[in-house]
Amino acid sequence: MFAAGASTSRGTDLREDGRTRITELIGAEQRRTRQARTDYRRLRHEVDALSRLAGRDDARVEDARARADRLAARSGFAPLTGPGVRVTLDDAPHTGDYPRGAGPDDLVVHESDVQGVVNALWAGGALGMQIMDQRVISTSAVRCVGNTLILQGVVYSPPFRITAVGDPARLRAALDASPEVKIYKRYVREYGLGYAVRTARHAALPAYTGNVTMRHATVPSDPGRN
């Protein structure tokens, strides 16, 4: 066994090398995803520009385009600016000074915590919302793996920042009234999780650029075969 290990490692630390390779792989994939998003935005801008040139002398096309522009602003496909709030959620600090019985799950921000804040802000009349550097819409899904957040193919580490445009007073009131946010605040007090709400006089949200293809279930042509 020792001979096989020595032959395989060739004088290197197998464990450390594997950990380094995984870290490098994650970093490379994140860079590739960011580059793909940049290319997508550029190509989409070109397609939009060409689409506006097509049919510009047709009154029906112009009317449909104007209607689409109005809907884009309401559905998240156009930039949005205005007053609002910024909410920051963070893991407990790595001090080691935790209450007796505290487990790893008690010290990190969970998917349900982020979703609770998002739902509260929508309930408070948010006109638009952004998580980290991405605009979110009604079909956006928030997923967490460990203490990282995955949003539309991009991985983020805490602290997690959520920005909403709307009436700051209504948004704050909705956060205070949310049962899910109240539970999170209890963990803030007991375990030291981070929670901050700040009023933004001028928040600027980018347009949503993610995939909008909807997937749904279909009825098999012959249900008896399944």
Protein Blocks (a to p, Z undefined) as FASTA:
>chain_A
ZZmmmmmnnopafklmmmmmmmmmmmmmmmmmmmmmmmmmmmmmmmmmmmmmgoplpmkl
mmmmmmmmmmmmmnopaccedddddddddddddehpacehiafklmcccfklmmmmmmmm
mmnopabdcehjbccdfklccddehjacceehiacddddddddeddfklmmmmmmmpmkl
mmmmmmmmmnopacdddddfbacddddfbdfbdcdddddfblmlZZ
